[in-house]
Amino acid sequence: MKASDSRRPPPPPPLVEHDAETIALHYAVERFFTYEATLLDDRHFDTWLGLLAEDIRYWMPLSRNFAFGQWDQEYSREGNDLNWFDEGKFELEQRVRQLETGKHWAEEPLSRTTHMVTNVEVEPLDAEHVEARSRFMVYRNRTEVEWDLFVGKRMDTLRRTDSHFLITRRAVFLDQNVLLAKNLTLFF
């Protein structure tokens, strides 16, 4: 899905009640995101890595100002332009290993974070995959006076397994045009 697709308004929710399977899927995805947020906030990064598929694409484009009507130019293009992140599982594992050394200049002392995920919308893609759109806010505090607030939207593709979901794709769209944080050592 392209970033410009997010400009199309979603259809209104149906007035009929959802069936039990749809409600259960939505609840399971919300619980999964809550569990993931807890892992990140409690610094259980190795367990968090276990929620990522081997073929994950973890992408966060740059946002930029654009003229009215030029929606396609709001975000940098995946695979073509400069992005905040464009990583796979190997790169994410390396970032975790670096944090675990205790010698990461941007994480000494460690950050305290709170991840909040809300406005979750779930759409089954096929028998194996689910698309989930959500809004997030991540608060980070370091030392006595250093703090950051990240707000935006996420578009995830989740793969069902026998016991839980695996994240196969995460696109993170920050609402900030200029990043005021000193670093991006956290995960979204």
C-alpha positions in Angstrom: 0.0 0.0 0.0 1.3 3.4 -0.9 1.4 6.3 1.5 -1.0 8.2 -0.8 -3.7 5.5 -0.2 -4.0 6.8 3.3 -5.5 10.0 1.9 -8.7 8.2 0.7 -11.3 8.3 3.4 -12.2 4.9 4.7 -15.8 3.7 4.2 -18.1 4.3 7.2 -18.4 1.3 9.5 -21.4 -0.9 8.7 -24.5 -0.4 10.8 -24.9 -4.2 11.2 -23.3 -6.1 14.0 -20.1 -7.9 13.2 -20.0 -11.6 13.5 -18.1 -13.3 16.4 -15.1 -14.2 14.2 -14.6 -10.6 13.2 -14.9 -9.3 16.8 -12.5 -12.0 18.0 -9.9 -11.1 15.3 -10.0 -7.4 16.2 -9.6 -8.3 19.9 -6.7 -10.6 19.2 -4.9 -7.9 17.2 -5.4 -5.3 19.9 -4.1 -7.7 22.6 -1.1 -8.5 20.4 -0.3 -4.8 20.0 -0.7 -4.3 23.8 1.6 -7.2 24.5 4.2 -5.8 22.0 4.0 -2.4 23.7 4.6 -4.0 27.1 7.7 -5.9 25.7 9.2 -2.7 24.3 8.4 -0.6 27.5 9.9 -3.3 29.7 13.0 -3.7 27.5 12.3 -7.3 26.6 13.8 -6.7 23.1 14.8 -10.4 22.5 11.2 -11.5 23.1 10.0 -8.6 20.9 12.3 -9.8 18.1 10.4 -13.1 18.3 7.3 -11.3 17.2 8.9 -10.3 13.9 8.8 -12.5 10.8 12.1 -13.4 9.2 11.0 -11.5 6.1 9.9 -8.4 8.0 10.1 -5.0 6.3 10.3 -2.2 9.0 9.9 1.1 7.2 9.5 4.7 8.3 9.6 7.4 5.6 10.4 11.0 6.0 7.5 13.4 5.9 7.7 16.6 4.1 5.6 19.7 3.4 3.8 19.6 0.1 1.4 21.8 -1.9 -2.3 21.2 -1.6 -3.4 18.3 -3.7 0.1 16.7 -4.1 -0.7 13.9 -1.6 1.8 11.5 -3.2 4.7 13.8 -2.2 4.0 13.9 1.5 6.2 10.9 2.4 9.5 9.7 0.9 9.1 6.7 -1.3 9.9 3.2 0.0 13.0 1.7 -1.6 13.8 4.9 -3.6 14.2 7.8 -1.3 15.9 8.5 2.0 13.9 7.1 5.0 14.3 7.2 8.8 14.2 3.4 8.7 14.1 0.8 6.0 15.2 -2.4 7.7 14.8 -6.1 7.8 15.1 -8.6 10.6 18.9 -8.6 10.5 19.2 -4.9 11.0 16.6 -4.9 13.8 18.6 -7.7 15.5 21.8 -5.7 15.2 20.1 -2.6 16.8 19.0 -4.8 19.7 22.4 -6.3 20.1 23.9 -2.8 20.2 21.5 -1.7 22.9 22.3 -4.9 24.9 26.0 -4.0 25.1 25.3 -1.2 27.6 27.8 1.0 25.7 25.3 2.7 23.4 26.0 6.5 23.8 22.3 7.4 23.1 21.0 4.9 25.7 23.3 5.5 28.7 21.4 5.9 30.9 18.6 3.8 29.4 15.4 5.4 28.1 12.1 5.0 29.8 9.3 4.6 27.3 5.6 4.3 27.1 4.0 3.0 23.9 0.3 3.7 23.4 -1.6 2.1 20.4 -5.1 3.0 19.6 -7.7 3.4 16.8 -7.0 -0.2 15.6 -8.7 -1.2 12.4 -8.3 -4.8 11.2 -8.9 -6.2 7.8 -8.3 -9.9 6.9 -6.3 -10.1 3.7 -6.4 -13.8 3.2 -6.5 -16.9 5.4 -3.0 -16.3 6.7 -2.6 -12.5 6.7 -4.3 -9.5 8.4 -3.8 -5.8 7.7 -4.0 -3.6 10.8 -4.0 0.2 10.8 -3.5 2.1 14.1 -2.5 5.3 15.7 0.4 5.5 18.2 2.0 7.8 20.7 5.4 7.0 22.2 6.8 8.9 25.1 10.5 8.6 25.9 12.4 10.1 28.9 16.1 10.0 29.6 18.1 11.7 32.4 16.3 14.4 34.3 15.2 16.7 31.5 15.4 14.9 28.2 12.1 13.8 26.7 10.6 13.1 23.3 7.1 12.5 22.0 6.4 10.6 18.8 2.9 10.6 17.3 1.8 9.0 14.1 0.1 6.1 12.3 1.1 2.5 11.6 0.2 0.1 8.9 1.0 -3.4 9.8 0.7 -6.7 8.0 0.5 -9.6 10.4 0.8 -13.3 9.6 -1.2 -15.7 11.7 0.7 -18.6 13.4 -0.7 -21.4 15.6 -0.1 -19.4 18.7 0.2 -15.7 17.8 0.8 -13.2 15.1 4.1 -12.3 13.4 4.7 -8.8 12.0 5.7 -9.2 8.4 5.5 -5.5 7.5 5.4 -2.3 9.5 5.1 1.1 7.9 5.4 4.0 10.5 4.3 7.5 9.5 5.3 10.2 12.0 3.1 13.2 12.1 6.2 15.3 12.8 7.9 16.9 9.8 11.0 17.8 11.7 12.3 15.3 14.2 13.3 17.1 17.4 14.6 13.9 19.1 18.4 13.5 19.4 18.2 9.9 18.2 15.9 7.1 17.0 17.1 4.3 19.2 13.6 3.2 20.1 11.2 0.9 18.2 7.7 1.8 17.1 
